[in-house]
Amino acid sequence: MLYATNADLPMSVRKFLPAHGQDIYRAAFNDAYAHYGPEHEAIAHRIAWAAVKRRYLHRAAGIWVDRARVA
């Protein structure tokens, strides 16, 4: 299932990621889902989380920090 908006994302994504992180997740998931197909939805979710982790550092207490701001 493709996600048209961030509001369509799973609660586990919406609850823990900032808006920009949700945008990254949604774009990566939709691209991977289109490439691999619905039978590999779990792969698309793993790819989407990997894309988020390339941009954000996960810190203790559930805080996501943009890697571009850490220098």
Secondary structure, 3 states (H helix, E strand, C coil): CCCCCHHHCCHHHHHHCCHHHHHHHHHHHHHHHHHHCHHHHHHHHHHHHHHHHHHEEEEHHHEEEEHHHCC
